[in-house]
Amino acid sequence: MIVMTGVLPLWGQASRGNQGRSYKAEEIIYLSGEVVLSNGAPLPNVVAIERHCRGQVFPEGFTDQQGTFAVRLGSRADAGTEDASTYGVDSRGRASGDTMRVGGLTGESERHSAMKGKGTVDLIGCDLRAVLPGYIADPVMLGRRSVLEDSNIGTIVLRPLGNSRAVMVSATALDAPSSARKLYDRANKRLRGSKPNLDSIEKDLLRAVEIHPRYADAWNLLGSVRVQAGSDDRAAQAFAQALAADEMLLSPYRPLIKLTMRAGHWDRTIDLTQRYLELDPTAAEERFYLGLAQQQAGQVDEALATLDRLFSDPNGSAAFPQARHVQGALFAERGRYQDAAVAWTQFAEAVPDSPAAAEVNGLIAEWRTLGVIE
């Protein structure tokens, strides 16, 4: 009998792939456009612009308060975003590989961002998204682009999530003294600059929360500043303070979830993702993180149920093919090797160039040889 152990995730930072390299001048891709709300109301905050490549997320910049944006792809690789990368297994299902290896979906997005000729970039499998908690917009597919193309991709319309109980701006801001609000506004504006002084911005925000300790938006922004400064523990503390001040504020959840995963605090990740999904039941990314955390915590049945719900959403299944890898590992832990082979085959077909795809294909072939599966 073959005994399977838990398949551990390997984490890779976007900046370790092509995202950290300097592109030649003729190969730099700029994109611009506008983000608006479907009801015509002013934006409640600046909107993050992200590039998604088969489950891997790359921060690209922000809109201004009026909703316009102009980003250079790959220029914000140091912004601190880190997501699930690849899952390596040996022939007995054990975790394998260097934990800092870039491969699987990180390598996939790197491949899809690789230059395919002078003045062009292949972004097939990637899309650009406007991200504002509590809202959703259709992604803009990128494909192969040339530096000679018009950079303007048009208008992205954000629609409110009908089932969301979250808030985008905390009510605690209404109680903030004017001195605290001015410090927050100044810090927010300076952070969006081309060369923000993070130490000075942090001092403004610390002063703001000293004046108004329950200023959730200021705590949240402080967390973002500390992420960019590479201070994960202190960033997590700030995001936790934001949620303690206002648990309905959606913005602090996602970065705090990623920080807890990076630290391997799976019980904390489970708690945060469940709370997030109560506020936004449509969030596919957080549902994938919940399933992954449940798997790592040994909650096999719960993880399988979570992933089943993720797969019921066609967009969720397509955006996170690595969830099939996790599902296969869970099936194998239950001794359901045929089901595991099906899930891993789906994963390998979705990301054929991933090193993890070659590993699971080899394991499936070995199972067939041994008669474990048909």
Buried (B, 14 or more C-beta within 10 A) or exposed (E): EBEBBBBBBBBBBBBBBBBBEEBEEEBBBBBBBBBBBEEEEEBBBBBBBBBBBBBBBBBBBBBBBEBEBBBBBBBBBBBBBBBBBBBBBEEEBBBBBEEEBBBBBBBBBBBBBEBBEEBBBBBEBBBBBBBBBBBBBEBBEBEEBEBEBEBEBEEBBBEBBEEBEBBBBBEBBEEBEEEBBEBBEBBBBBBEEEEBEBEEBBEBBBBBBEBBBBBBBBBBBBBBBBBBBEBBEBBBBBBBBBBEBBBBBBBBBBBBBBBBBBEEBBEBBBBBBBBBBEBBBBBBBBBBBBBBBBBBBEBBEBBBEBBEBBBEBEEBBEBBBBBBBBBBBBBBBEEBBEBBBBBBBBBBEBBEBBBBBBBBBEBBEBBEEEEBBE
